Amino acid sequence: MKLSQLPFKPTNNPPAQADTVNHKLLVQAGFVRQLMAGVYTYAPLGLRTLNKIRNIIRTEMDAVGGNEILMPSLQPSANWKVTGGWDSIDVLFKVKSRTEKNYALGQSHEEIVTPLAKEIIKSYRDLPLALYQIHWKFRDELRAKSGILRGREFEMKDMYSFHETQADFDRFYQEVKEAYLRAYQKIGLVAKVTEASGGAFTQKISYEFMVLTDAGEDDIFYCEKCDFCINSEIAKQKAGDACPKCGAELKMARASEVGNVFDLGQKYARDFEVEFVGRDGKKAFPIMGCYGWGTTRIMGVLVEKLHDDKGIIWPASVAPFQVQLISLNGVEEIAKSVYDQLIKAGLEVLWDDRDTSPGAKFAAADLIGNPIRLVVSTKTADQVEWKARESGETELISVDETIGRIRSLQVY
């Protein structure tokens, strides 16, 4: 893609009243535009990154046996009244039609997926069953804040599983936990698994996947020597206490939730009368689990974690483009030849072909944050100047070597 043809270009001016790094940089770099508090449009650069995040978690959910579906956002109030959510969930958006019928905008999909699964689940042979989607959610937040970290409209991957026994749910949870940790690693994040209250979803303990960031909304206590981690809201410990697992000193940090899992028990199955015939010939209700993974939130967390004073530093796996090509004055034909070679090799290239100053092009490349910057100028002759965004060191190499290096980068 040519940057001159990109409809939302980087700008020198950060948005007014941006309260977080992700809000400032994502708007300034041309990834998103804010429609109103908590609601954003994803521009071409932002959508490219979001699609890569989606595909990473999609691959992992498929690998654990998830079946992808897509459920409606507009939902009948009757389903929410069956579970009691219509009157008990304060963030639920409620809509009344011209025919005086009441609807909800989905803030989660237990009320929709459970009766859907009822069509499938008749016998223990139909279990386990896992259905997931990557879809938009709506929550009537009193104060949407922190850029795309906390919105009124946001996207997440939500999966719902149904099991014959608690033991089978526990087995599947471990599989999903490992899949989540793999996905975070591929994206370039290290997540800690914390215990937390199930809140409005369940009275049981839930598990949250937290990434340390000053822009987070939770305080956690964690151990640097082992994997112990707990949300401060239900913790008996405090910073400086001995870790209950290994005895090392607990640390406190601000963190942002990027995923969760809830053991829903049999509540929704009982509410919607989802029964199956067990191995003993008797009817039973399946155990249900819910697994959330914030696609848009993760995009914001990445920017909070991976940036410098010049802009975003995207991991190669989710950067909008693998390469940002810059042509300086007088070498347009040479740059076009390099661009064509890179494209022919199957690489993702954003070519800054604009008639503007070198300084403006370098600043735009740093702001957008693609992993590799290549410069073609009168000084490079038949080579290109290679610079990794995260290191800042430059060197002259051939186009063929450039292609080989980029292909060797670890991209999922």
Secondary structure as GFF3:
##gff-version 3
##sequence-region A 1 412
A	DSSP	three_ten_helix	3	5	.	.	.	ID=ss1
A	DSSP	alpha_helix	21	28	.	.	.	ID=ss2
A	DSSP	beta_strand	32	36	.	.	.	ID=ss3
A	DSSP	beta_strand	39	42	.	.	.	ID=ss4
A	DSSP	alpha_helix	44	63	.	.	.	ID=ss5
A	DSSP	beta_strand	67	68	.	.	.	ID=ss6
A	DSSP	beta_strand	74	76	.	.	.	ID=ss7
A	DSSP	alpha_helix	77	83	.	.	.	ID=ss8
A	DSSP	alpha_helix	85	88	.	.	.	ID=ss9
A	DSSP	beta_strand	93	96	.	.	.	ID=ss10
A	DSSP	beta_strand	102	105	.	.	.	ID=ss11
A	DSSP	alpha_helix	110	118	.	.	.	ID=ss12
A	DSSP	three_ten_helix	124	126	.	.	.	ID=ss13
A	DSSP	beta_strand	129	138	.	.	.	ID=ss14
A	DSSP	three_ten_helix	147	149	.	.	.	ID=ss15
A	DSSP	beta_strand	153	163	.	.	.	ID=ss16
A	DSSP	alpha_helix	166	187	.	.	.	ID=ss17
A	DSSP	beta_strand	192	197	.	.	.	ID=ss18
A	DSSP	beta_strand	205	212	.	.	.	ID=ss19
A	DSSP	beta_strand	218	223	.	.	.	ID=ss20
A	DSSP	beta_strand	229	231	.	.	.	ID=ss21
A	DSSP	three_ten_helix	232	234	.	.	.	ID=ss22
A	DSSP	beta_strand	250	265	.	.	.	ID=ss23
A	DSSP	alpha_helix	267	271	.	.	.	ID=ss24
A	DSSP	beta_strand	276	277	.	.	.	ID=ss25
A	DSSP	beta_strand	283	284	.	.	.	ID=ss26
A	DSSP	beta_strand	287	293	.	.	.	ID=ss27
A	DSSP	alpha_helix	295	305	.	.	.	ID=ss28
A	DSSP	beta_strand	307	308	.	.	.	ID=ss29
A	DSSP	beta_strand	311	312	.	.	.	ID=ss30
A	DSSP	beta_strand	323	327	.	.	.	ID=ss31
A	DSSP	alpha_helix	332	344	.	.	.	ID=ss32
A	DSSP	beta_strand	349	352	.	.	.	ID=ss33
A	DSSP	alpha_helix	358	368	.	.	.	ID=ss34
A	DSSP	beta_strand	372	376	.	.	.	ID=ss35
A	DSSP	beta_strand	384	388	.	.	.	ID=ss36
A	DSSP	beta_strand	394	397	.	.	.	ID=ss37
A	DSSP	alpha_helix	399	408	.	.	.	ID=ss38
###
